[in-house]
Amino acid sequence: MSEQTIQNNLYSTPVTILDKYTCLSLGATTINDLIKSKELKCVRVAKNLGKKPDVLIINKNKEVVVFIEFKKPEEFNTELKKKNAIKQEIDVAKEIGAKIYVVSDGNTFLWLNPITKNFINDDKGNIIKREIKPKSEAKKLADFIDLVALSISEKNDTILKLEDIDPTDLATKIARILKRMTFASSKMSLYTFVEVFLFKYLSDINVLKGDNSFAYIYSLYGKDKQNRKTDADILGAYLEGPREQMKLLFPAGEDETTIVNGQIFHVKKDLDGHYIEEDAHAICFKSIMTEFANYEKNNGKLINISKDFKSKLFETFMKNSEDKSDMGQFFTPLKIVREMVDMVTITKGISICDPASGVGKFLLEAASNVPFEIKNGKLLPGVNLYGFEKQMSGRDDITTILAKANMLIYFSKLFKDNNNVKEIQYLSKELLNKTFYSSKVALGTLGHLEENKYDLILANPPYYQDATISRLASDTGLYEAKGNGVEALFLEWIIKSLKYGGVANIVLPDGIFTNLGNASLKQLILDKCFIESIISLPIGSFFNTPKKTYILTLKKKSEEEINNNISQDYKIFTYICKSIGEELNVNRFDTPDDNDLHNAVNKYNSYKNLQNKNNIQEPFKQWFESDKKMKLLSIDRFPADSNWNIDNFWSEKEKITLGFKEADNIMTLSEFQTYIEELMRDINDYKEAIECLR
């Protein structure tokens, strides 16, 4: 069988792989022919223009990803013949920029790194011999080529493990560098880390390439003395290159926010056009770049980022910080977010809103299992996402920057698969800028209300008292319930913004439930909604506040049910939690065996799906009744003018039995007198010990 027959059996001309790659079986076509006909772009060839590759796999940018050389079986049946076959065209593959070089006789496929000329290994150290048959396994092949191309480099011949990376330790080190070298606030440190993190991440997923890549900028530090640039010049190269490229690829939205804000890292030019160091920025940038490079050496590239990395990242910069209160607006533990998302039903095409979206975790978790894809150059979103945030002061756009960065990580596959300039700009506009909007007006989200718009609202709105906000909100005429606190205004906004039949799952502080001044707001809830659940969270659930909080689940009534004053005819699911699956302290270590919230959500979902909630049958009846942290309460126990704190429905004895409260230790008068006498003796002993020390 000839080489041409072998390759024709595998690849008719051309074969497309998921609209992502094109397989060109070339025959007599030269590299020069391909360049002239514009089948290849960004290829600079000096020596091998007349060469005739057997098969090239190219991406949508018309860059060579895989160079395949075919041999007859009799030319490939000994180790020496394989070695000679490999040597024949590997330099050609390297010159035209192929990421991967493959030599095959149609049965055996040997994968090599054209830069190092070494075999490519899997994550266990085995040489890859995977077949390339695009006609029969397009998706698997495309995913594998993606992984190999992203993994190998001039320093690496091994495929990265497909596991989540958690660079929290890296964030900790960089936070220390910034504090030591610049005395930056935790918020500015966070800006700094996120910008360099995105620079490295976008380089690792091959969005930033060539002179705009992390590898290139970092390589400038390693030049010999004669060619080495100053630290200031290297920072200048970053500012003029990669940073500007990031701004080009991710243009600002209508709210003027993007993934970088350019408030950090500055150097000036002297009269000769050279950059000069005026402060610690250039040396600080070098230190940070070095930490990222060392992290890659020990842990691999930032390709599969852990989804809870963002949560841990905030903690890293918030610990021991004086501006915890300002930064606390970002932090909703991912454990709570995921459980709240699990409580609701998400179907394709629905509209999901978070009116106080912070870094976007509610929206992104809600969308994480719904397909988002590009077809015929258009984004087809699985759900419609709306995230609103308010800039607290000046150019304080850190929340929106982080939300967009978070979305970039959640949808990294879309950006990896569609990574030329126009495609990235399109995705940035359609995904990032259309999802997250940062308002600069005093009322923020509360200043604009469209009734009956969203199918699902997930939120943890801010809780605080502000007379100015309350007055401005009252002036709009949109808020008649006159609730206490900004959280009450958000709750009214949510109820009115839900579509008929829509669902809201909201974290709220105890004041909403206990403050008798919220009677009108509670009446609005009863008139417009069914109360599906109230779950009591333990104090300390949120990193930045000691407030007691609850999850409130509402389902808006239909228009007919509202007009006919239909009352709720089934019981409210209530649950009191002592734990949420992680420690309730600064460390937030996981406690998977201690998670009342997860148990509550499992039982709520079972209750929610029951056909007859008023006559619960086995096995659910016993399962519910055996859990003393759960109660099903009649709507009659929640009149508008009463206290809705569900903790009050558990007796003192029940709370002691469940471990929520310690039993009171009541002393008799005689026991108390004995206790005082012993205490006085102890105090005298301490006084004597102090005198001896003197």
SVG drawing of the C-alpha trace seen along z (x, -y; Angstrom):
<svg xmlns="http://www.w3.org/2000/svg" viewBox="-60 -64 87 68">
<polyline fill="none" stroke="black" stroke-width="0.4" points="0.0,0.0 1.4,-3.4 1.7,-6.4 -0.9,-8.3 -3.4,-5.4 -2.8,-5.1 -3.5,-8.8 -6.5,-8.8 -8.1,-6.0 -7.8,-8.1 -8.4,-11.6 -10.4,-12.5 -9.6,-16.1 -10.4,-18.0 -11.8,-16.5 -13.2,-19.0 -13.1,-18.2 -16.0,-19.8 -15.7,-23.1 -12.5,-23.5 -9.8,-21.9 -9.3,-21.0 -7.4,-18.0 -5.6,-18.7 -4.4,-15.7 -1.9,-17.4 -0.3,-15.1 1.9,-17.2 1.0,-20.5 4.0,-22.5 4.2,-24.7 4.7,-27.7 1.5,-26.8 -0.4,-26.8 1.0,-30.2 0.3,-31.7 -3.3,-30.4 -3.7,-31.7 -4.5,-28.2 -1.8,-29.0 -1.3,-32.3 1.3,-33.6 3.8,-31.1 7.4,-32.3 9.4,-29.8 12.9,-30.3 14.3,-26.8 11.4,-24.5 9.0,-26.3 9.3,-23.5 8.5,-20.7 5.3,-18.7 3.7,-17.7 1.5,-14.6 -1.2,-15.8 -1.6,-19.1 -4.2,-19.7 -4.8,-23.4 -7.0,-25.5 -9.6,-28.2 -6.8,-30.8 -5.0,-28.8 -2.1,-28.0 -0.5,-24.5 -1.3,-22.4 -0.4,-18.9 2.1,-17.9 1.7,-14.3 4.3,-12.3 3.2,-8.9 5.4,-6.0 4.8,-2.6 4.7,0.2 7.9,1.7 9.6,-1.7 8.4,-1.7 8.9,1.8 12.1,1.5 13.3,-1.0 16.0,-2.3 13.6,-2.9 11.2,-4.7 14.1,-6.9 15.0,-7.8 11.4,-8.4 11.0,-10.8 14.2,-12.7 13.1,-13.2 10.6,-16.1 10.7,-17.1 12.7,-20.3 10.0,-21.2 7.3,-20.8 9.2,-23.0 9.9,-25.8 6.2,-26.1 5.2,-26.3 3.5,-23.0 2.7,-22.3 2.7,-18.5 4.6,-16.2 3.3,-12.8 4.8,-10.0 2.7,-7.0 2.3,-3.9 -1.5,-4.1 -1.5,-1.7 1.2,-3.0 1.2,-6.8 4.2,-8.3 3.6,-11.8 6.6,-14.2 7.3,-17.7 8.9,-19.5 10.7,-22.0 12.5,-19.5 12.4,-16.5 11.3,-14.3 8.4,-11.9 5.3,-13.3 4.3,-11.4 1.0,-11.0 0.7,-12.1 2.1,-8.7 5.2,-8.9 4.1,-6.6 4.9,-7.5 1.7,-8.6 0.8,-6.3 -2.8,-7.5 -4.4,-7.0 -5.6,-10.0 -8.9,-9.0 -11.0,-12.2 -13.8,-10.5 -14.8,-8.3 -14.0,-10.2 -14.0,-13.9 -14.8,-15.2 -12.4,-13.0 -9.6,-13.8 -10.2,-17.5 -10.2,-17.5 -7.0,-15.4 -5.2,-17.7 -6.3,-20.7 -4.8,-19.2 -1.5,-18.2 -1.1,-21.5 -1.6,-23.4 0.6,-21.1 3.9,-20.9 6.5,-23.6 10.2,-24.0 10.5,-22.9 7.8,-20.2 7.0,-17.0 4.4,-15.7 0.6,-16.1 -0.9,-18.0 -3.1,-16.1 -6.8,-16.8 -7.5,-18.1 -8.4,-21.3 -5.5,-23.6 -5.9,-25.7 -3.3,-28.4 -4.2,-29.8 -0.7,-29.3 0.5,-31.4 -1.9,-34.2 -0.7,-34.1 2.9,-34.6 2.1,-37.4 -0.1,-39.1 3.0,-39.1 5.2,-40.5 2.8,-43.4 2.4,-44.2 6.2,-44.2 7.2,-46.1 4.3,-48.5 2.3,-48.7 -0.7,-48.3 -4.2,-47.9 -5.7,-44.4 -8.0,-45.7 -5.2,-47.1 -3.2,-43.9 -6.2,-41.9 -6.3,-44.1 -2.6,-43.5 -2.8,-39.7 -5.8,-39.3 -4.2,-41.2 -1.0,-39.1 -3.1,-36.0 -5.1,-36.7 -2.0,-37.5 -0.6,-34.1 -3.9,-32.2 -4.6,-33.7 -1.1,-32.8 -1.5,-29.3 -4.8,-28.7 -3.1,-30.2 -5.1,-33.4 -2.1,-35.6 0.7,-34.4 4.2,-35.3 5.5,-38.6 2.3,-39.1 2.7,-35.8 3.9,-35.3 6.7,-33.1 8.1,-35.8 8.0,-38.6 9.5,-36.3 12.2,-35.2 13.5,-38.8 14.8,-38.5 17.0,-35.6 18.9,-37.2 22.7,-37.4 24.2,-40.6 24.8,-42.2 21.3,-41.9 19.4,-42.0 16.8,-44.7 16.4,-46.6 13.5,-45.6 11.8,-48.9 12.2,-48.1 10.6,-44.7 7.7,-46.2 7.3,-48.7 7.3,-45.8 4.4,-44.2 2.5,-47.5 2.9,-48.2 2.3,-44.6 0.3,-42.1 -1.7,-44.7 -2.7,-46.6 -3.5,-43.2 -5.8,-42.3 -7.6,-45.6 -8.0,-45.0 -9.3,-41.5 -11.6,-42.4 -13.0,-45.9 -14.9,-47.7 -18.6,-47.4 -21.1,-50.2 -20.2,-50.6 -16.6,-51.1 -15.4,-48.0 -13.2,-45.2 -11.0,-42.5 -8.1,-44.9 -8.4,-48.5 -4.8,-49.7 -4.6,-51.3 -1.5,-49.3 2.1,-48.9 3.5,-52.2 6.9,-53.2 7.9,-56.4 10.2,-57.0 13.2,-59.3 14.1,-61.6 15.9,-58.8 12.8,-56.6 14.1,-54.2 11.9,-53.3 13.1,-54.4 12.2,-53.1 10.6,-55.7 9.2,-53.4 9.1,-49.7 6.7,-48.8 9.3,-47.2 11.1,-45.1 7.7,-44.2 6.5,-43.0 9.6,-40.9 9.1,-39.3 5.5,-38.4 6.4,-37.1 9.1,-34.9 6.5,-33.5 4.2,-32.6 7.0,-31.0 8.1,-28.9 4.4,-27.9 4.2,-26.6 7.5,-24.7 6.1,-22.9 2.4,-22.6 1.9,-23.0 0.0,-25.6 -3.1,-27.5 -5.4,-25.6 -8.0,-23.8 -8.6,-26.3 -10.6,-25.2 -14.0,-26.9 -13.7,-27.7 -10.3,-29.4 -12.0,-32.8 -13.6,-32.3 -10.3,-31.3 -8.6,-34.2 -10.8,-36.7 -10.0,-35.2 -6.3,-35.4 -6.4,-39.1 -9.0,-39.8 -7.2,-38.1 -5.7,-40.5 -6.9,-43.4 -8.2,-46.7 -10.7,-47.0 -12.5,-43.7 -15.8,-45.5 -15.3,-47.0 -14.2,-43.7 -16.8,-41.6 -19.3,-42.4 -17.6,-39.9 -17.7,-36.8 -20.5,-34.3 -19.1,-30.9 -19.2,-28.6 -20.7,-25.8 -23.8,-28.0 -23.9,-29.2 -24.0,-25.6 -26.6,-24.4 -28.8,-27.4 -28.5,-26.6 -29.3,-23.0 -32.6,-24.1 -33.9,-25.5 -34.8,-24.1 -32.7,-25.4 -34.0,-24.7 -32.6,-25.8 -33.5,-29.4 -34.6,-30.8 -33.6,-34.2 -31.5,-34.3 -30.7,-37.5 -28.6,-38.4 -29.3,-42.1 -26.2,-42.3 -23.9,-40.0 -20.5,-40.6 -18.1,-38.3 -20.9,-36.4 -20.8,-33.1 -24.6,-32.6 -25.0,-33.2 -22.0,-31.2 -22.9,-28.2 -26.4,-28.3 -25.1,-28.3 -22.3,-25.8 -24.3,-22.7 -26.1,-24.3 -24.5,-24.2 -23.1,-27.5 -21.8,-27.0 -20.8,-28.8 -22.5,-27.8 -22.0,-29.6 -20.1,-32.3 -23.0,-33.1 -23.1,-32.4 -26.0,-30.2 -26.3,-30.6 -28.0,-27.9 -29.6,-30.5 -29.8,-34.3 -27.7,-35.8 -28.1,-39.3 -25.7,-40.4 -25.9,-43.9 -23.5,-45.5 -22.9,-49.0 -19.5,-50.7 -19.0,-51.8 -16.8,-54.7 -14.8,-56.4 -13.2,-53.8 -13.9,-50.9 -14.7,-48.4 -12.9,-45.4 -16.2,-43.4 -17.0,-43.6 -13.4,-42.9 -13.5,-39.8 -16.9,-38.8 -15.7,-39.0 -12.5,-37.2 -14.5,-34.5 -16.7,-34.1 -13.6,-33.8 -12.5,-30.9 -15.9,-29.2 -16.2,-29.4 -12.5,-28.9 -13.3,-26.2 -15.2,-28.7 -12.3,-31.1 -9.7,-28.3 -11.7,-27.1 -12.5,-30.5 -9.3,-32.5 -8.6,-34.9 -8.9,-38.6 -12.5,-39.0 -13.8,-35.8 -12.4,-36.8 -13.8,-40.4 -17.2,-38.9 -17.2,-36.5 -16.1,-39.3 -19.0,-41.4 -21.7,-38.7 -20.6,-36.8 -18.8,-39.2 -20.1,-42.6 -23.7,-41.6 -23.8,-39.6 -22.3,-42.0 -23.1,-45.6 -21.7,-48.0 -23.7,-51.0 -22.2,-54.3 -25.4,-55.9 -26.2,-56.1 -29.1,-53.6 -27.3,-51.1 -29.6,-48.3 -32.4,-49.7 -32.7,-52.7 -34.1,-50.6 -36.9,-48.0 -38.6,-46.1 -41.6,-44.1 -42.2,-40.4 -38.9,-40.0 -36.9,-37.1 -37.6,-33.4 -35.1,-32.9 -33.4,-35.3 -30.5,-34.2 -29.0,-36.8 -27.2,-37.7 -28.0,-41.4 -26.1,-43.9 -27.4,-44.5 -27.1,-47.9 -29.0,-51.0 -28.7,-54.1 -31.0,-57.0 -29.9,-58.5 -30.6,-55.3 -33.9,-54.9 -34.9,-58.4 -33.8,-58.1 -35.6,-54.8 -38.8,-56.4 -38.5,-59.2 -38.6,-56.8 -42.1,-55.6 -41.1,-52.0 -41.0,-50.9 -44.2,-51.1 -43.4,-48.5 -41.2,-50.9 -39.0,-48.1 -36.1,-48.7 -32.6,-48.6 -31.2,-48.3 -31.9,-44.5 -35.6,-45.2 -35.5,-47.4 -33.7,-44.6 -36.3,-42.0 -39.1,-44.2 -37.1,-44.7 -36.8,-40.9 -40.5,-40.2 -41.6,-42.7 -38.9,-41.7 -39.9,-38.0 -42.1,-36.7 -45.4,-35.1 -44.5,-31.6 -40.8,-32.6 -38.6,-31.5 -36.2,-33.5 -33.6,-32.1 -32.1,-34.8 -29.8,-35.1 -31.2,-37.6 -30.3,-38.9 -32.5,-38.2 -33.9,-41.8 -36.1,-41.0 -37.8,-38.4 -37.7,-39.8 -38.2,-43.6 -41.9,-44.4 -41.4,-47.5 -41.3,-45.2 -45.0,-44.2 -45.8,-45.8 -43.0,-44.0 -44.1,-40.7 -47.6,-41.4 -46.3,-42.0 -44.6,-38.5 -47.9,-36.9 -49.9,-38.7 -47.5,-38.0 -45.7,-34.8 -45.7,-31.3 -43.1,-30.8 -41.3,-27.6 -38.6,-27.4 -36.8,-29.2 -33.4,-27.8 -31.6,-29.2 -27.8,-29.4 -25.3,-29.3 -23.6,-32.5 -20.2,-32.8 -21.5,-31.4 -20.3,-34.5 -16.6,-35.6 -17.2,-39.3 -20.3,-39.5 -21.4,-38.1 -25.0,-38.6 -27.6,-35.8 -28.7,-34.9 -31.4,-32.8 -32.1,-31.4 -35.6,-32.4 -37.1,-30.6 -40.1,-32.3 -42.3,-31.3 -44.2,-34.2 -47.9,-33.4 -49.6,-33.4 -51.4,-36.5 -54.7,-34.7 -53.7,-33.6 -52.7,-37.2 -55.9,-38.7 -58.0,-36.1 -56.1,-36.4 -55.3,-32.7 -53.5,-31.7 -50.8,-29.1 -52.4,-25.7 -49.2,-23.7 -46.6,-24.0 -43.4,-25.9 -40.2,-23.8 -38.0,-25.1 -34.6,-23.9 -32.1,-25.1 -28.4,-24.4 -25.5,-24.1 -22.9,-23.6 -22.4,-24.3 -19.7,-21.8 -16.7,-24.1 -15.3,-25.6 -16.9,-28.8 -13.6,-30.7 -10.9,-32.3 -9.5,-29.0 -12.7,-27.7 -11.4,-24.1 -13.8,-21.6 -15.9,-19.5 -17.7,-17.1 -19.0,-14.9 -20.6,-17.9 -23.0,-19.6 -26.5,-20.4 -27.1,-22.7 -26.6,-19.8 -29.0,-17.7 -31.5,-20.5 -31.3,-20.9 -31.7,-17.2 -34.8,-17.1 -36.2,-20.4 -35.8,-19.0 -37.7,-15.9 -40.4,-17.9 -40.6,-20.3 -41.3,-17.4 -44.0,-15.7 -47.3,-15.5 -49.3,-15.8 -47.5,-17.9 -50.5,-17.8 -50.5,-14.0 -46.9,-12.8 -46.4,-9.1 -43.6,-6.7 -40.6,-6.5 -40.5,-10.3 -42.7,-10.6 -40.3,-8.8 -37.3,-10.4 -38.6,-13.8 -39.9,-13.2 -36.6,-11.6 -34.7,-14.8 -35.4,-17.1 -33.7,-20.1 -36.6,-20.1 -40.1,-21.4 -43.0,-21.8 -44.9,-24.9 -48.3,-26.2 -48.5,-29.6 -50.9,-30.6 -48.0,-30.8 -46.5,-33.6 -48.9,-36.6 -47.4,-39.9 -47.3,-41.6 -45.4,-38.8 -41.9,-37.7 -40.9,-35.2 -37.7,-34.0 -38.0,-30.2 -35.5,-29.5 -38.3,-30.4 -40.4,-27.4 -37.8,-25.1 -38.2,-24.9 -35.3,-25.5 -35.2,-21.8 -35.1,-20.9 -32.2,-23.3 -30.3,-21.8 -30.9,-18.3 -29.7,-19.3 -26.6,-21.0 -27.6,-24.6 -27.6,-25.7 -26.0,-24.5 -28.3,-23.7 -28.3,-26.4 -26.4,-25.4 -28.6,-26.8 -26.9,-27.0 -28.6,-27.0 -27.8,-29.9 -25.5,-27.6 -23.6,-26.4 -23.2,-30.0 -21.7,-31.0 -19.2,-28.1 -18.3,-29.1 -17.6,-32.7 -15.4,-31.5 -13.3,-29.3 -13.0,-32.2 -11.7,-34.5 -9.2,-31.9 -7.9,-31.6 -7.6,-35.4 -5.6,-35.6 -3.3,-32.8 -2.7,-34.8 -1.9,-37.9 0.7,-36.1 2.3,-34.6 2.6,-38.1 4.2,-39.4 6.8,-36.6 7.6,-37.4 8.2,-41.0"/>
</svg>
